[in-house]
Amino acid sequence: MRQTRDLLSPRYVALPVLIGLVAVGLMLYHDSEHFNLSLIRLTADSLLYFVLAWLFMAGRDFGLTWRFRALTDHDISWGQALRVNMLCEFTSAVTPSTVGGSSFGMIYLTGEGLTLGRSTAIMIATLFLDELFFVLACPAALAMVSFDGLFATSNHQFGHSLRLMFWLVYGGLSLWTVILFLGLFVRPTVIRAFLVRVCSLPFLRRWKDDARKMGDALVATSVDFRHKSFLWWVRAFLATALSWTSRFMVVFAIFLAFGIDADQVMIVARQLVVWVVLTVCPTPGGSGVSEWIFKQYYGDMISSGALALVMALCWRVVSYYIYLIIGICVIPSWLRKWKKKRMAKKEKNNGNNDKGSM
């Protein structure tokens, strides 16, 4: 719980905001000579489209909340599942993408009354479902849009680099998904040994203990998940697909709000590429990097780089900064509730010990 409290410290909360705002400010300053307020075309319908963007984010949170309910076999309420989701999103917002909310999710689920072993199993399942969605969604997106158009940005060097990064990350995600599948359903002990062996290499040795813990969790998890029905997994995957698709659609609504006439399918398909690349982003919540990628990647669809940054900031407010605010409001009350439960449990155990000694 100390780690969770530390996330509320100013340096954790302020750092991603500062990085993002500084990055946007510097890029706006660079493009200020070409910025014209007349390029911002907001109409009466723009408000409706901004509301639509928020509704898409609500759909994303509904999908993740539904997934927590499904994976726990409805042992936690909708309110508890929503709280765990918001806590995980806040954690993702203040930690690098490689850390994310999954590492803390087991703590949050344990605080809602689940055992640590079951909480770990559920978070591994969410990780597998997320990776599986990306592995399946990328070929589907490439089938709907022109591959050359997907990476044909106004900055050719950026487009080439982004394409290379996308395929490298997608390949890594595909391999990791296969490892998780084999670990969950086929040969968990073999995958555990493989992870430990790989992380025994000199340049990966710092992650050896984490690999061993992940392997142990996979072995324990596989026993439970092998007995789950196919329909159980379908429901969990549909919830995952709903959450990610809703997140991608936020940018679609932002484009409509600013009156940008562009290929709508391409807008959403590029979001898939953006989020694949951001899975290896080193900054907290992708701060700074997300805004820069948005400006570069969607630059050929938007008339001005500065306007692209304004749109990027709106996108981040809806899909990112809101979780910082929610987390700050939710975590303190959750910690008080967890501490109260822990004290009550301790008093109950002490009472039972006293009775036993009489």
C-alpha positions, 0 to 999 in steps of 0.5 A: 500500500505504500507504493500506492500512496507514493503515486499521490506524491506531487512528483508522480502526479505533476511530472506527466502533466509537466512533460506534456504541457512543456512538449506542447508548448515547445511545439506550439512555439515552433509552429507559432508563425504558421498558426492562424486562429481562423483555422479553428472551425468550431460550430454549434455542432462541435459541442455535440462532438466533444460530448461524443468524445466523452461518451466514447471514453465512458464506453471504454471505462464501461468495457473495462469495468464489465471485463473486471466483473466477468473475470471475477465471476461477478464476485465484485459489484459494478461499483467495485469494478469501476473503482478498480478500473479507475485506479488502474487507469490512474496508475497507468497515467503516472507510470511508464507504459512498460509498467502500466496499471496491471502491476498495481491491479492485483493490489487494488483487486485484493483491496476489494476482497479477492485473494492475492493469488486470484487477483494476480490471475485476473491481471494476467488474464487482462494482460493476455486479452489486451495483447490478443486484441492488438494481435487480431485488430492490426491485420483487420485494420490493414485489411480495411485501409491502404497499407501505404496510406497508413504510414504515408505522412507529410514527414516521410522520415517520420513515416518510415521510422513509425512503420519500423517501430510499429512492426518491431513492437507488433512482433514483440506483442505477438510473441508475448501473446503466444508466450502468455497463451502457452503459459495459461493453457498449454505448458506453464512450467516450460514457459516459466523456465523459458522466462527465467532462462532468458532473463538470466542473460547479462543484459536482462538479469535485473528482471530475473526476479520479476520473470520468476514471479511472473512464471510462478503466477502463470503456473498457478493461474493456468490451473484455474483458467483451463476450466473456464468455458469458451463463452466465459473467454468470449465475454471477456474478449468482447469487453476488451474489444469494446474498451479499446475500440471506444478509445480509438473512436475518441480521435474520430470525435475530435476530428468531427468537432474541429470540422476536419474532413478526412478519411474516417476509417484511416483516422481510427486505423492510425489510432491503433498504430499509435497505441501499439507504439505507445506500449513501449513509451518510456514517459509516464502515460506517454506524456510528451511522446503522445502529443508529438506522435499525434502532430506528426502522424495526423499532420497530413490530415490537418491544415496546420501543425499548431492546429494539430497540437490543439487537437492533440491537447483536446484528445489528451484531456479527454483520454488521459488527464481526466484519469489523473483527476479521478485518481487523486479523488479516488485513491485516498478514500480507497486507502482509508477503506482498505486500512479500515478493513485491515484493522477490522480483520486484525481485531477479529483475528485477535479476538479469535486468538483470545477466545482460543487461549481461554 
